[in-house]
Amino acid sequence: MSEHFDVMVIGGGPGGYAAALYGASAGLNIGLVEKHKMGGTCLNVGCIPAKELLETAALKRHIDHAEMFGINVGETSLDWTRTLSRKQGIIDQLVGGVTGLLKNRKVTIFDGIGTLGADHQTVSISGGSSGDVAVTADAVILASGSVPRTIPGFPIDDRRIVTSDEMLSIPELPKSAVVIGGGAIGCEFASMMSDLGTKVTIIEAAPSILAACDKDMVKVVERSFKKRGIDVHAGVMVSGQDTGPDSVTVHFGAEADGTAQSVTAETVVVSIGRRPLSESLGLEHTGVTVDERGFIPIDANCRTSADGVWAVGDVTPTAQLAHAAFAEAIVAITDILGETPTPLDYDKLPWCIYCHPEVAFAGMTEQECKDAGIDYVVSKHRFTGNGRALIVGEPEGMVKIIAEKQADGTGGKIIGVHMAGQWVTEQLGQGYLAVNWEATADEVAAFIQPHPTMSELFGESVMALTGRSLHG
C-alpha cells in the first residue's frame, strides 16, 4: 500500500516548505518531495547567500571609509575563502532549521524528483535516496521553482562564464567582471563585486538598469554606480563572446548602426532572470496547463487548470519573490482547507533590491500613474537632510511618495512608496502597509516617527502631501 497524504508538495523551496509548514500547523497530513537541498533557490543559491556576500561587501566598504569617522585602520584585504565559508555556514544553519521544523511538524520528507500522475492524486518519486516510490494525496501543490536563464553562445562553466548559481560559490573573486543584465540580480552582483575590488561592467538590454523601478530611484543608483567606477551600458544587446585561457571578451551593440563595442574581463556573470523549472513535473498528460514559457498559470486561489492541483512560487507566472511564494503557499493551503483565502494583490507587493544604495518599493511608479491617467501628487525628500543618514555616513538616497490628488491639491490615498538609500529594505514596512491599507496622507502623517531614524524621511514625505510640513 502506498502512503496517502492530505496534501503532497513537490518542491522544498520557500513556496513548498511554507505550504508544508502552514498545512501541518492546520492539522493536515503533509508529504514533501525535494530533489536537492531543502530551502530551494532562496536559501541555497539566491536570497540568503547573495545578501550574505552583499553584507561582506558593505562591511568592507564601511571599513574602507573609516577615516571619515576618525578611525585609522590601514589597507583592507579580502579572504574570499573565509567569506564563502561563512556564507555556507549561514546556509547550512537555515537549511537545517527548516528541515527540523518540517520534521517537528510530522511532515514526511522524500528525497528525489516528484512527478504528477494523470489522476492528479498520484505522485511518483525517483532519482533520490527515497528510491522509486509512489504516493497519493487528496491535493497536490506544485512548487518546483526556477533555474537561471542562459544566453545561446555563452556556455556556462565554473569560472569564466557563470550564472548566479556558480557566482555565489566561485572559487576566486575575479579582478574584473562583465555582468549581463541590469535587473535586481545583476545590480546586486555588480554592487557586491565592485565594493570588494572587482572592476565591473554592466550590459543591459533595457533603456536603463532596474527598468521596473521608479525612474528617480534608478537615478540614485546610477549616480552611485558611476561614482564607484561601475560602467553601465544600457539599451544594448550582447552579440557574442570569445573565451580565452584567462579572460572573456563580450561583444555588444550593433555593427549596422556603428554602436558595436566589446569589453574584456576575467569573468562574465549572466544574470538575465530565471525560468520556471516545470519540465521535471511530468505534466504532459495531466491536464495541467503550461504556457509557452514553461510557467503554470494559476487563479486567485493558486489553483491550476486541473482539479485537485495547486501551484505556487517561481513555477507560476507571478512575481519571483520568496515572500510572494510564502504568501501563495498560505493561499493554497487555506483554499485546500475549504476556507476563504485572501488573494494576493500582485500590483502592491513589497520589492527589495539589496545593491548599494538599496532600493525598496510598493505600489505604482510615477510612470505607471501617468500611463493609467491617474491624477496624482508627489512628495520627494532626500537623505542629505536626514540626521541619521549623515551620522552613519550614507547621505545618498531619496524617499518618494505618490498619492491620489485631491481637489485642494493635497494628497489623498497613498498609491506608491519608493525608496533608495541605506537600509531602505528595512524601512519599507510602513510604506507597504500604507499602500495596501489604502491609507490617506492625512492618516499616515498623524503617526509619530522616532528620532533620529532614517524612517523619519518617510514621515516627512507623507506630511508634505497634506499641504503642511516641517523640514521640507
Secondary structure, DSSP 4 states (H G I P E B T S, - for coil): ---EEEEEEE--SHHHHHHHHHHHHTT--EEEEESS-TTHHHHHHSHHHHHHHHHHHHHHHHHHTGGGGT---------HHHHHHHHHHHHHHHHHHHHHHHHHTT-EEEESEEEE-TTSSEEEEESSTT-SEEEEEEEEEE---EEE---TT----SSSEEEHHHHTT-SS--SEEEEE--SHHHHHHHHHHHHTT-EEEEEESSSSSSTTS-HHHHHHHHHHHHHTT-EEEES--EEEEEE-SS-EEEEES-TTTT--EEEEESEEEE-S-EEE--GGG--TTT-----TTS-----TT-B-SSTTEEE-GGGSSS---HHHHHHHHHHHHHHHTTS------GGG--EEE-SSSEEEEEE--HHHHHHHT--EEEEEEEGGG-HHHHHTT---EEEEEEEEEPTTSSEEEEEEEEEEETTGGGTHHHHHHHHHTT-BHHHHHTSPPPSS-TTHHHHHHHHHTTT--S--
